Amino acid sequence: MHAKAPDGAFSMAMVAGETSGDLLAGLMMQGIRAQWPDANLYGIGGPQMQAQGFNALWPSDKLAVRGYVEVLRHYREIVGIRKQLKEKLLANPPQVFVGVDAPDFNLDLERDLKQAGILTVHFVCPSVWAWRAERIEKIKQSVDHVLCIFPFETDLLHSHGIPATYVGHPLAQAIPMHVDTLKARHDLKLDPDPNRPVVALLPGSRESEITYLAERFFQAAILLGQQQSNLQFVLPAIPSMKARIEAIRDKVGATNVQVLKGQSHAALAACDVTLIASGTATLEAALFKKPMVIAYNMNWLSWQMMKRKKLQPWVGLPNILAQEFCVPELLQDQATPVNMSGAVLDWLRSPEKAQALVGRFEILHASLLRDTPTLAAHAIQTFVKA
């Protein structure tokens, strides 16, 4: 075990990429702070982590790139950041390094740190059960311990000799089992009339997602408004993307969509159905018990490469966890405004089907609900002392 930081505080380096990683890490840090109130926490993180005293040497959105072609465009900058961070950590080793998701960035870094004798933990098992199964060997080389957010992952990792602990999904604790939809509509200044359904548009937080999805989502909103004039639309945008998204809305002419500054959870709480990009947000929507239409479109070459590595017929987390298509997925060429608006209307016109989905999502929520911050901190404490 490495010596403590000069000030005597427990030192932990962390890397969280993009908005979802920052959210997960911020929730986990509550347990870290309870265990080690004066811990020196630093690395790459976002506003949720910084709010708890995390020293962000780089902001997490520097790593918010998805797709092979998109990564190539930012490759030099991302590799440069990893090299600089690795040099800092090797020169002044933390007692433990925690990589939060972002496996493309973190696994290589973790491997180098582990080889240098630094303890490495990876929070959020890479989805080797869904695609890129070959990563399991890289995880074994790179990581001393994995904190898993889905219950079936620990058995899979143990079968390959990788120590792992199930800590539940932090979002299952952060999102209430029963959501106050009326309050959320009031907070967002939406009409609470049940005859005026709310559709939440969530085209993602990455730059590439906005490029490939935002215009399609706005066009779908226009079509929906033409077919059902009583609908209300909200689109929560991360603050740095708000102006760009509003410009796309205005160009498309989707004047019926209110673009919010952040507030994605409020939008999900308020809505009757959401049109949503594939990713962590789909699990958030499931935990809010909302019917959804999952849509995704990306660079054609990236899609061809990713498609070949897929192990299951689903990409959306609710469907993967259910092991069936409980919500529709419209991917690549299928992600047209016509298809998206039609699938949203199906939910709005099928209340019994929507209600049955709520029951399924309640069961899913219960299965993921643990005291994640405490369990994660306890696992790290036990592991660091071992």
MOBEL-V510286 format. One line per field, one symbol per residue. psi: psi as a letter, one per 20 degrees, with the letter a starting at -180 (. if undefined). Layout:
psi = ???
This chain:
psi = pqqrqhjiqpppqqoppaghhggghgghhghghhgnhjqoprcprahhghikjpoohqqhihjmppqgghghhjgggghggggggggghhhnprhqpopoclhhghggghghgghjjpppppoopqmiihrlhiihhhgghhphqpoqiphihgggghijkopqppjrphhhhhpqhpqnggghhghjlqpipijmqppppnjriqghgggihggggghhhggghhhnijqqpqoppqhiiggghhhgghghkmijpopqobkhhhghhhrhqpoqqqahhhhghhhjlpqqopqqprpgggggghhhjpiriqhpghhghikrniqqpoqdhimqhggghghghgghjmhggghhhggghgggghhiormgggggggggggghh.
